[in-house]
Amino acid sequence: MKCPYCGFHESRVTDSRDQGGTIHRRRRCEHCFQRFSTVESVVLPELMVVKRDGRREPFKREKISQGLQHACQKRPIPVGQLEAIVEEIENELYKLGQAEVETRVIGEMVMERLRKLDDIAFIRFASVYRSYPDIKAMRQEMDRIIEHEQTTNATKPGR
């Protein structure tokens, strides 16, 4: 690490602290003995999203966040919970270890989490994402949700 004071290329790390995604290091120059700090963070490769029409664009977590916020508008869901979902999806995408991911994969990840979180938010998101061809197709999806909820409640203890 080059010293910012004298330009010497040798320094000693005197302290390191992990601060959630970054590491802060305190260093001392081996030549002039001045102290300075550095911050290290992991640089992930750029993840590309393959759109339905074949176009590619860089992954933007803000798009997932905006989609979740629109779907959950006026629903009793804490913003922190939505941010946790965005973080979880982003981490899962990078863990796939692929340079490109289809929008279909991202959309399914969002819907999977919304289905568990809030039925209304799920339907809102799915109605835009899946673009149901007609009201009958949307109704079938809602019937599946209701049926799943009824079977889940019937198997809960005390019912």
C-alpha positions, 0 to 999 in steps of 0.5 A, a space after each residue: 500500500 502506497 503511503 499518502 505522505 511519502 509515497 513509500 510502498 511498504 506499510 504495516 497493518 496495525 489494526 483491522 476492523 470488519 464493518 459489514 461488507 468493508 474492512 477498515 485498516 489502520 496502517 503505518 508507513 515503514 519509511 516515514 512512520 506516518 499513520 493512515 487508514 484504508 477501506 477494503 471492500 469486495 468488488 463483485 463482477 457486474 451482473 447482467 440481466 437478460 430481458 425477455 426481448 434478449 437485451 442485456 442491461 446491468 443489474 440494478 437492485 433499485 428496480 427490485 426495490 421499486 417493484 416491491 414498493 409498488 406492490 406493497 403500497 398501502 399494505 402493512 409491511 415495514 420498509 425494512 422487511 422489503 429491504 431485507 428481501 432485496 438484499 436476500 435476492 441480490 445475494 442469491 443472484 450472486 451466489 448463482 455464480 453466473 454473469 447473466 441472469 434472466 428477468 424471469 429468474 428475478 421475477 420468480 424470486 420476488 414472487 416467491 417471497 411476496 407469496 409468503 409475505 402478503 397475498 395482495 402484494 403478490 397479486 399486484 406484483 404478479 399482475 404486472 410481471 406475468 401480465 395475465 392475458 385476461 381476468 379469468 387467468 388472474 382469477 385462477 391465480 387468486 383461487 390457487 392462493 385461496 386454496 393454498 391458504 385454506 389447506 395451510 390453515 386446516 393443517 395448523 394445530 388447534 383448527 
